[in-house]
């Protein structure tokens, strides 16, 4: 839908949907857990639309030689949101209105509603749909991206997409990234509380700090990757594979080390920051590779790869629950979780380096209309 009709209304509508659901969540929790779970499922359905919608817009608003840095700057907002969210929710749980924890839902929900209103007013799916764009700027985009890539809505080469080895290699690398990333997004506060003995307010501070590393590192890594590509010394494929290898290997090493540090809070936060640095190095590769393979079909490919990657988002918290619950959330249980995550990173690295690609695929230029 994003490739066919544009990403503006899909993205903005789903932000609004998730924001309204967030506002309703405290009331749902007080009524029945089944109602809360239903709302969370609806929120997830809305949020699942956002990534393909954004990628479809990036393909039409981003010069190809700067795609890495553009994607990095946009998606680093996710990490900035996590930082603010962890600080804010930790504080509101202890000091907020409406009984503490409900206030975090109300504040975040209101912010999301205001943001979606601004989005509807200011954003457009492509240069051709922007009513105020100048002739000079429109010609710039036509020259930079190409008229075909800006306006074409080609038929979907589903067979080529589903049988493409580089697409599935990208999906597996994305899975590894999502497994590790969401382990820390969802479960880091639990680790801080159960193993390191950190209280709620300081938990928010300590849990947010590693994500500050990603906010600083991801745009720099994206810019460096684009500089290497634009210099002509290294192909896009080589750059993508190098960054994936370095990032996932670095994250794996720090994860193994994490299992042997004991309960030292400062050292734990420092090593987790090292893991997040590794994720930051690899992230521009896994988040932009779909644009490399087929810009006109970026929304569809992201839908496939991000959907597959979210199996990691589902499985990681379940693995944490299984491995830590049996041992009462001790250091030994978390050690096993870190080892498992490191192994998944290694597997993702090998598969992407061997089978991945940064080249535009031959079927990407099939612009026959549906």
C-alpha positions as CSV (number, residue, x, y, z in Angstrom):
1,X,0.0,0.0,0.0
2,X,2.8,2.4,0.8
3,X,4.6,1.8,-2.5
4,X,1.3,2.0,-4.4
5,X,-0.4,4.9,-2.6
6,X,2.3,6.7,-0.7
7,X,3.4,6.6,3.0
8,X,1.9,9.8,4.4
9,X,-1.5,8.7,5.5
10,X,-0.5,5.2,6.4
11,X,2.3,6.4,8.7
12,X,0.5,9.3,10.2
13,X,-2.7,7.3,10.8
14,X,-0.9,4.5,12.5
15,X,1.0,6.9,14.8
16,X,-2.4,8.4,15.7
17,X,-3.9,4.9,16.3
18,X,-1.1,3.8,18.6
19,X,-1.2,7.1,20.5
20,X,-5.0,6.8,21.2
21,X,-4.5,3.2,22.3
22,X,-1.7,4.3,24.6
23,X,-4.1,6.8,26.2
24,X,-6.7,4.1,26.7
25,X,-4.3,1.5,28.1
26,X,-4.5,2.4,31.8
27,X,-8.3,2.2,31.8
28,X,-8.1,-1.1,29.9
29,X,-5.6,-2.5,32.5
30,X,-8.1,-1.6,35.3
31,X,-11.0,-3.3,33.5
32,X,-9.4,-6.6,32.4
33,X,-6.1,-7.9,31.2
34,X,-7.7,-9.4,28.1
35,X,-8.8,-5.9,27.0
36,X,-5.3,-4.6,27.6
37,X,-3.8,-7.4,25.5
38,X,-6.3,-6.7,22.7
39,X,-5.3,-3.0,22.7
40,X,-1.6,-3.9,22.6
41,X,-2.2,-6.2,19.6
42,X,-4.0,-3.4,17.8
43,X,-1.1,-1.0,18.7
44,X,1.3,-3.5,17.3
45,X,-0.7,-3.8,14.0
46,X,-0.5,0.0,13.7
47,X,3.2,0.2,14.5
48,X,4.0,-2.6,12.0
49,X,2.8,-0.3,9.2
50,X,5.2,2.5,10.1
51,X,8.5,1.0,8.9
52,X,7.4,0.1,5.3
53,X,5.6,3.5,5.0
54,X,8.7,5.4,6.0
55,X,10.9,3.4,3.7
56,X,8.6,4.0,0.7
57,X,8.8,7.8,1.4
58,X,12.6,7.7,1.9
59,X,12.9,6.1,-1.6
60,X,11.3,9.2,-3.1
61,X,12.8,11.9,-0.8
62,X,16.4,10.7,-0.6
63,X,19.4,11.0,-3.0
64,X,20.6,7.4,-3.6
65,X,24.2,8.3,-2.7
66,X,23.1,9.6,0.7
67,X,20.6,6.9,1.6
68,X,22.6,5.5,4.5
69,X,22.9,8.8,6.3
70,X,19.3,9.8,5.6
71,X,18.0,6.5,7.0
72,X,20.4,6.7,10.0
73,X,19.3,10.2,10.9
74,X,15.6,9.3,10.6
75,X,15.8,6.0,12.5
76,X,18.0,7.4,15.3
77,X,14.8,9.1,16.4
78,X,13.7,5.7,17.6
79,X,16.7,5.5,20.0
80,X,16.2,9.2,21.1
81,X,12.6,8.3,21.9
82,X,13.7,5.3,23.9
83,X,16.1,7.5,25.9
84,X,13.5,10.1,26.7
85,X,10.9,7.4,27.3
86,X,13.1,5.5,29.8
87,X,14.0,8.7,31.7
88,X,10.4,9.9,31.7
89,X,8.7,6.6,32.6
90,X,11.1,5.9,35.4
91,X,10.4,9.3,36.9
92,X,6.7,9.2,36.3
93,X,6.3,5.7,37.8
94,X,7.8,7.1,41.1
95,X,6.5,10.7,41.0
96,X,3.8,11.0,38.3
97,X,0.1,11.8,38.6
98,X,-2.9,9.4,38.3
99,X,-1.2,6.9,40.6
100,X,2.3,7.0,39.0
101,X,2.6,4.5,36.1
102,X,-0.6,5.5,34.3
103,X,0.8,9.0,33.8
104,X,3.5,7.7,31.5
105,X,0.9,6.3,29.2
106,X,-1.1,9.6,29.2
107,X,2.0,11.8,28.5
108,X,3.3,9.6,25.7
109,X,-0.2,9.3,24.2
110,X,-0.7,13.0,24.1
111,X,2.7,13.6,22.6
112,X,1.9,11.1,19.8
113,X,-1.4,12.7,19.0
114,X,0.2,16.1,18.7
115,X,2.9,14.7,16.5
116,X,0.5,13.0,14.2
117,X,-1.4,16.2,13.7
118,X,1.8,18.0,12.7
119,X,2.7,15.1,10.4
120,X,-0.6,15.4,8.5
121,X,0.0,19.1,8.0
122,X,3.6,19.1,7.0
123,X,4.5,15.8,5.2
124,X,3.9,14.4,1.8
125,X,4.5,11.1,0.2
126,X,6.7,12.3,-2.7
127,X,7.9,15.6,-4.3
128,X,5.2,15.2,-6.9
129,X,2.4,15.3,-4.3
130,X,3.8,18.3,-2.4
131,X,1.7,21.4,-3.3
132,X,4.3,24.0,-2.3
133,X,7.4,22.5,-3.9
134,X,9.3,24.9,-6.2
135,X,10.0,24.0,-9.8
136,X,13.7,24.1,-9.1
137,X,13.5,21.6,-6.3
138,X,11.3,19.3,-8.3
139,X,13.8,19.3,-11.1
140,X,16.5,18.5,-8.6
141,X,14.7,15.5,-7.4
142,X,14.0,14.4,-11.0
143,X,17.6,14.6,-11.8
144,X,18.8,13.0,-8.6
145,X,16.4,10.1,-8.2
146,X,15.0,9.8,-11.7
147,X,11.5,10.5,-12.9
148,X,10.7,6.8,-13.1
149,X,11.6,6.1,-9.5
150,X,9.7,9.2,-8.3
151,X,6.4,8.5,-10.1
152,X,6.2,4.8,-11.1
153,X,4.0,2.4,-9.3
154,X,5.2,-0.9,-10.9
155,X,3.7,-4.3,-10.7
156,X,5.1,-6.3,-7.8
157,X,7.6,-9.0,-8.8
158,X,6.5,-11.2,-5.9
159,X,8.2,-14.4,-7.2
160,X,11.5,-12.5,-7.6
161,X,11.3,-11.0,-4.2
162,X,10.4,-14.3,-2.4
163,X,13.1,-16.2,-4.3
164,X,15.8,-13.6,-4.0
165,X,18.8,-14.8,-1.9
166,X,20.0,-11.2,-1.1
167,X,16.5,-10.3,0.2
168,X,16.4,-13.3,2.6
169,X,20.0,-12.7,3.6
170,X,18.9,-9.1,4.5
171,X,15.9,-10.5,6.4
172,X,18.1,-12.8,8.5
173,X,20.5,-10.0,9.3
174,X,17.5,-7.9,10.3
175,X,16.3,-10.7,12.5
176,X,19.6,-10.9,14.3
177,X,19.6,-7.1,14.8
178,X,16.0,-7.1,16.1
179,X,16.7,-10.0,18.5
180,X,19.6,-8.2,20.1
181,X,18.1,-4.7,20.0
182,X,14.7,-5.7,21.5
183,X,16.4,-7.8,24.1
184,X,17.8,-4.6,25.5
185,X,14.8,-2.4,24.7
186,X,12.3,-4.7,26.4
187,X,14.3,-6.5,29.0
188,X,17.2,-4.2,30.0
189,X,15.2,-2.6,32.9
190,X,14.4,-6.1,34.1
191,X,18.1,-7.0,34.1
192,X,19.0,-3.7,35.8
193,X,16.4,-4.4,38.6
194,X,16.9,-8.2,39.1
195,X,20.6,-8.6,38.7
196,X,22.1,-5.2,39.3
197,X,19.6,-4.2,42.0
198,X,18.8,-0.7,40.5
199,X,15.7,1.1,41.7
200,X,13.0,2.5,39.3
201,X,14.1,6.1,38.9
202,X,17.8,5.2,38.5
203,X,16.8,2.2,36.4
204,X,15.4,4.6,33.8
205,X,18.7,6.5,33.8
206,X,20.9,3.5,33.6
207,X,18.7,1.8,30.9
208,X,18.6,4.9,28.8
209,X,22.4,5.5,28.8
210,X,23.4,2.8,26.3
211,X,20.9,4.1,23.8
212,X,22.6,7.5,23.9
213,X,25.5,5.7,22.3
214,X,23.3,4.7,19.3
215,X,22.0,8.3,19.0
216,X,25.5,9.6,18.6
217,X,27.0,6.7,16.6
218,X,24.3,5.7,14.0
219,X,24.4,9.0,11.9
220,X,28.2,9.0,12.0
221,X,28.3,5.4,10.8
222,X,25.8,6.1,8.1
223,X,27.7,9.2,6.8
224,X,31.0,7.3,6.8
225,X,29.4,4.4,4.9
226,X,28.1,6.9,2.2
227,X,31.5,8.5,2.0
228,X,33.1,5.2,1.3
229,X,30.5,4.4,-1.4
230,X,30.6,7.7,-3.1
231,X,34.4,7.7,-3.3
232,X,34.2,4.7,-5.6
233,X,36.9,2.8,-3.8
234,X,34.5,0.3,-2.4
235,X,31.2,-1.0,-3.8
236,X,28.0,-0.7,-1.9
237,X,28.0,-4.5,-1.4
238,X,31.4,-4.5,0.2
239,X,30.6,-1.5,2.4
240,X,27.4,-3.1,3.6
241,X,29.1,-6.4,4.4
242,X,32.1,-4.8,6.2
243,X,29.8,-2.8,8.5
244,X,27.6,-5.8,9.2
245,X,30.6,-7.9,10.1
246,X,32.2,-5.3,12.3
247,X,29.0,-4.4,14.1
248,X,27.7,-7.8,14.8
249,X,31.1,-9.2,15.8
250,X,31.6,-6.3,18.2
251,X,28.2,-6.8,19.7
252,X,28.8,-10.6,20.1
253,X,32.1,-10.1,21.9
254,X,30.6,-7.6,24.4
255,X,27.7,-9.9,25.0
256,X,30.0,-12.8,25.9
257,X,31.9,-10.5,28.1
258,X,28.7,-9.3,29.7
259,X,28.1,-12.8,31.1
260,X,31.3,-12.6,33.2
261,X,31.3,-9.2,34.9
262,X,29.3,-10.0,38.1
263,X,27.1,-7.3,39.5
264,X,29.3,-4.2,38.9
265,X,26.7,-1.6,37.8
266,X,29.2,0.8,36.1
267,X,30.9,-1.9,34.2
268,X,27.6,-3.5,33.2
269,X,26.4,-0.2,31.7
270,X,29.7,0.3,30.0
271,X,29.6,-3.1,28.4
272,X,26.0,-2.8,27.4
273,X,27.0,0.5,25.7
274,X,29.6,-1.5,23.8
275,X,26.9,-3.9,22.6
276,X,24.8,-0.9,21.5
277,X,27.8,0.5,19.7
278,X,28.1,-2.7,17.7
279,X,24.4,-2.6,16.9
280,X,24.9,1.0,15.7
281,X,27.6,0.0,13.3
282,X,25.5,-2.7,11.7
283,X,22.2,-0.8,11.8
284,X,22.6,1.4,8.7
285,X,23.2,-1.8,6.7
286,X,20.2,-3.8,7.9
287,X,17.9,-0.7,7.7
288,X,18.9,0.6,4.3
289,X,19.8,-2.6,2.4
290,X,16.2,-2.8,1.0
291,X,16.8,0.5,-0.7
292,X,19.9,-0.9,-2.3
293,X,18.2,-3.9,-3.7
294,X,15.0,-2.3,-5.2
295,X,14.1,1.3,-4.4
296,X,10.7,1.1,-6.2
297,X,9.8,-1.9,-4.1
298,X,11.4,-0.8,-0.8
299,X,8.1,-0.7,1.1
300,X,7.3,-4.3,0.1
301,X,10.7,-5.6,0.8
302,X,10.8,-3.9,4.2
303,X,7.4,-5.3,4.9
304,X,8.9,-8.8,4.3
305,X,12.3,-8.3,6.0
306,X,11.0,-6.3,8.9
307,X,8.1,-8.7,9.4
308,X,10.6,-11.6,9.5
309,X,12.8,-9.5,11.8
310,X,10.0,-9.0,14.3
311,X,10.0,-12.7,14.9
312,X,13.2,-11.9,16.7
313,X,11.3,-9.1,18.6
314,X,8.7,-11.7,19.6
315,X,11.2,-14.5,20.5
316,X,13.7,-12.5,22.5
317,X,11.5,-11.6,25.4
318,X,10.1,-15.2,25.5
319,X,13.7,-16.5,25.6
320,X,14.5,-14.0,28.4
321,X,11.4,-15.2,30.3
322,X,12.3,-18.9,29.8
323,X,16.0,-18.6,30.6
324,X,15.7,-16.3,33.6
325,X,12.5,-17.6,35.2
326,X,13.9,-21.1,35.8
327,X,16.8,-19.6,37.8
328,X,14.8,-16.8,39.5
329,X,16.4,-14.2,37.2
330,X,19.9,-14.8,38.4
331,X,23.1,-13.8,36.7
332,X,23.5,-17.4,35.4
333,X,20.2,-17.2,33.6
334,X,21.1,-13.9,32.0
335,X,24.5,-15.3,31.0
336,X,22.8,-17.9,28.9
337,X,20.6,-15.3,27.3
338,X,23.7,-13.3,26.4
339,X,25.4,-16.3,24.9
340,X,22.3,-17.1,22.8
341,X,22.1,-13.6,21.5
342,X,25.8,-13.6,20.6
343,X,25.4,-16.9,18.7
344,X,22.4,-15.3,16.7
345,X,24.6,-12.3,15.8
346,X,27.4,-14.6,14.6
347,X,24.9,-16.6,12.4
348,X,23.4,-13.4,11.0
349,X,26.9,-12.1,10.2
350,X,28.0,-15.3,8.3
351,X,24.8,-15.4,6.3
352,X,24.8,-11.8,5.2
353,X,28.5,-11.7,4.4
354,X,28.2,-14.8,2.2
355,X,24.8,-14.3,0.6
356,X,23.9,-10.6,1.0
357,X,24.3,-7.9,-1.6
358,X,24.2,-4.1,-2.0
359,X,23.6,-4.1,-5.7
360,X,20.3,-3.1,-7.4
361,X,18.7,-6.3,-8.5
362,X,17.8,-6.9,-12.2
363,X,14.1,-7.3,-11.4
364,X,14.1,-3.9,-9.5
365,X,13.8,-2.1,-12.8
366,X,10.8,-3.9,-14.1
367,X,8.4,-0.8,-14.3
368,X,5.5,-2.4,-16.1
369,X,2.4,-1.1,-14.4
370,X,-0.2,-3.3,-12.7
